[in-house]
Amino acid sequence: MAVLESGMMISLVAVNGKYVCAEKGGGGFGLIANREAQGPWEMLAVVNRGIGEIALQAARGDYVGIPSAADPRLVTNSDVITPWHEFDVVYLSGGSVALKAGNGKYVCAERGGEGWLMASQDRLGPWETFQVSVVDDDQALEHFVFDD
């Protein structure tokens, strides 16, 4: 089965067909799915943290996470990986994934991608699923397809 592996550079595409962006490339800013094209701010480095668990690193080196269990906003707020910066990966049919954050909630592209990414949902739906593109030489390759 194909899985996300350490060292991969990926881009995530939300239900609205737009790339997830780590605003300003990191530095404490949030993530939103509002980009038509992929650039450095839309690329994330995968770091394996155990079986089925990853961390995501933004362009400026900050890790994506939630500030706390009470604050579900996805932000790039740390140069170290803590439990709040780890995500369980759920591989779905059709080559999409869902991410479950340290608060036990699924990451959601709020308002279908027009709002900030939040780890706020108990159930999976279209707003909680993302297509993965593997990035090679700063270019998105075909969508990554996971074996069903």
C-alpha positions as CSV (number, residue, x, y, z in Angstrom):
1,M,0.0,0.0,0.0
2,A,1.3,3.5,-0.9
3,V,1.6,5.7,2.1
4,L,2.9,9.2,3.0
5,E,6.5,8.9,3.9
6,S,9.1,11.1,5.6
7,G,10.9,13.3,3.1
8,M,8.0,13.6,0.7
9,M,6.9,17.1,-0.3
10,I,3.2,17.3,-0.8
11,S,0.4,19.7,-1.6
12,L,-3.1,19.2,-0.4
13,V,-6.2,20.0,-2.5
14,A,-9.5,20.7,-0.7
15,V,-13.0,19.9,-1.9
16,N,-13.1,23.3,-3.7
17,G,-10.3,22.2,-6.0
18,K,-7.9,24.7,-4.5
19,Y,-4.5,24.2,-2.9
20,V,-4.1,24.4,0.9
21,C,-1.8,27.3,1.7
22,A,0.3,27.9,4.8
23,E,-0.1,31.7,4.8
24,K,3.3,33.6,4.6
25,G,5.0,30.1,4.4
26,G,4.6,29.7,8.2
27,G,5.6,31.9,11.1
28,G,2.4,31.4,13.1
29,F,-0.1,32.0,10.3
30,G,-3.1,29.8,9.5
31,L,-3.8,27.4,6.7
32,I,-6.5,28.0,4.1
33,A,-7.6,26.3,0.8
34,N,-7.8,29.3,-1.5
35,R,-4.9,29.0,-4.0
36,E,-5.4,28.3,-7.7
37,A,-1.8,27.4,-8.2
38,Q,0.9,25.7,-6.2
39,G,3.9,27.7,-5.0
40,P,6.3,27.3,-1.9
41,W,3.5,28.2,0.6
42,E,1.4,25.4,-0.8
43,M,4.0,22.7,-0.2
44,L,4.4,20.7,3.0
45,A,7.2,18.3,4.1
46,V,6.0,15.0,5.6
47,V,7.7,13.8,8.7
48,N,6.7,10.3,9.9
49,R,5.9,10.1,13.6
50,G,4.8,6.4,13.9
51,I,2.5,4.0,12.1
52,G,-0.1,6.1,10.4
53,E,0.9,9.3,12.1
54,I,2.7,12.3,10.5
55,A,3.8,15.9,11.1
56,L,3.7,18.5,8.3
57,Q,6.4,21.2,8.0
58,A,5.7,24.5,6.1
59,A,8.1,26.4,3.9
60,R,9.6,28.5,6.7
61,G,10.3,25.4,8.8
62,D,7.4,25.7,11.2
63,Y,5.3,22.7,11.9
64,V,1.5,22.7,11.3
65,G,-0.6,22.1,14.3
66,I,-3.3,23.3,16.6
67,P,-2.5,25.6,19.5
68,S,-4.4,23.5,22.1
69,A,-7.4,21.2,22.5
70,A,-9.6,24.2,23.0
71,D,-8.2,26.1,19.9
72,P,-8.8,24.0,16.7
73,R,-7.2,26.5,14.2
74,L,-4.5,24.9,12.1
75,V,-1.4,27.2,12.3
76,T,2.3,27.0,11.7
77,N,3.4,27.8,15.2
78,S,6.3,25.7,16.3
79,D,9.9,24.7,15.4
80,V,9.5,21.4,17.3
81,I,6.9,18.6,16.9
82,T,4.6,18.2,19.9
83,P,1.5,16.0,20.1
84,W,-0.5,19.1,18.9
85,H,1.5,18.9,15.7
86,E,0.9,15.2,14.9
87,F,-1.9,14.0,12.6
88,D,-3.3,10.5,12.2
89,V,-3.7,9.8,8.4
90,V,-6.9,8.1,7.3
91,Y,-6.4,6.8,3.7
92,L,-9.7,6.9,1.8
93,S,-10.9,5.4,-1.4
94,G,-10.2,7.4,-4.6
95,G,-6.8,8.6,-3.4
96,S,-7.9,11.1,-0.8
97,V,-6.9,11.4,2.8
98,A,-8.3,12.8,6.0
99,L,-6.2,14.1,8.9
100,K,-7.1,13.7,12.6
101,A,-5.4,16.2,14.9
102,G,-4.2,15.9,18.4
103,N,-7.6,17.0,19.8
104,G,-9.2,13.9,18.2
105,K,-11.0,15.9,15.5
106,Y,-10.8,15.8,11.8
107,V,-9.2,18.7,9.9
108,C,-11.9,20.6,8.0
109,A,-11.6,23.1,5.1
110,E,-14.2,25.4,6.7
111,R,-17.0,26.6,4.4
112,G,-15.8,24.2,1.7
113,G,-12.4,25.8,1.5
114,E,-13.3,29.4,1.8
115,G,-12.5,29.5,5.5
116,W,-9.5,28.6,7.6
117,L,-8.5,24.9,8.2
118,M,-9.8,23.8,11.6
119,A,-9.5,20.5,13.5
120,S,-13.1,20.7,14.5
121,Q,-15.1,17.8,13.1
122,D,-16.2,14.4,14.6
123,R,-17.2,12.9,11.2
124,L,-15.8,12.7,7.8
125,G,-17.5,14.5,4.9
126,P,-16.3,16.3,1.7
127,W,-14.9,19.3,3.7
128,E,-12.7,16.9,5.7
129,T,-11.1,15.1,2.7
130,F,-8.1,16.2,0.7
131,Q,-6.4,15.0,-2.5
132,V,-2.6,14.7,-2.1
133,S,-0.2,15.8,-4.8
134,V,3.4,14.7,-4.4
135,V,5.8,17.6,-5.3
136,D,9.0,17.0,-7.2
137,D,11.3,19.8,-8.2
138,D,8.6,22.4,-7.1
139,Q,6.1,20.9,-9.5
140,A,3.0,19.0,-8.5
141,L,2.9,15.5,-10.0
142,E,-0.3,13.5,-10.6
143,H,-2.5,13.2,-7.6
144,F,-1.0,10.5,-5.3
145,V,-3.2,7.4,-5.4
146,F,-3.3,5.1,-2.4
147,D,-4.1,1.4,-2.8
148,D,-7.7,0.6,-1.7
